[in-house]
Amino acid sequence: MRKIITATFVSLDGVMQAPGGPEEDPVGGFEFGGWTFHYWDDVGGAFIGEIFAKPFALLLGRKTYDIFAAHWPYQENSQIADRFNAVTKYVATHRPDTLSWQNSQSLGDDVVAALRQLKQEDGPDLLVQGSSELIQTLLANDLIDEISLLTFPLVLGKGKRLFGSGAIPAAFKLNRSQASTTGVIIATYERAGEIKTGSFAQQQPSEAEIERRRTWK
């Protein structure tokens, strides 16, 4: 079986929009494109290198696909470009006839059904890059098995966020974490069942607490 894995750059307030440059995704008047640039170091680079060293297929939303397709096929002497150009690209799109990048496939009209089928098949894991809108669909349908987050030490205030209002409640387990020399927290989580709740409240609440609960209701 295949996993769906997201590798996402986020700010402290959860924004993932346009990490790579000003022209990447200025939708909504976003002014901070390229906010990851000054935080890169060897630690972050090594982590990304590990992700790309494993067998994978790319799983992309249409906007990210277009960004990648206009960039990676034109890069020379780049190991990442070589990998991205060679692997299969599965794309959520309403325009399958315009997928011109080599080894690209449309997920069809029912993206969720297509992904559930792909996850049952043998093959490399499906790696999500960018694709904020597609990620909302994945979260809403509990399709993400593993999340790698690179959390950068800045607050952007507005922009497309990783966890939108459609995300279902879900528990994850931390498998790995480290900090870069520039303060980026790198953490990998895997899906870990349902959310478990408990209570730190006293078994015999005070009269003030009982009154608080009554007025709150």
Disulfide bonds with the S-S distance in Angstrom:
none
